[in-house]
């Protein structure tokens, strides 16, 4: 079945390596469908249909429903930038560096506890 698909020529390659970037780009273009036995990907205004088996063979991933994202979540903005809608580069850098320092402090505390 796979050999006869548009990806069949990949079986002739000496070594096929997994490319997370390609899979990620395909999944970003995934379309919702009512059929639970196939996946549709929109690429250059054309729909590509894959069966569960083809999708698993090509990507190495399991097949499942599209998960819903909470696009209204502003947790990062609210937690680190006090709800501000606009953040300057220096503020972003300050928060980023402070998180690295917090991580180091926690690691040092764990190491001290292990020594005792």
Secondary structure, 3 states (H helix, E strand, C coil): CCCCCCCHHHHHCCCCCCCHHHHHHHHHCEECCCCCCEEEEEECCEEEEEEHHHHHHHHCCCCCCCCCCCCCCCHHHHHHCCCCCCCCHHHHHHHHHHHHHHHHHHHHHHHHHHHC
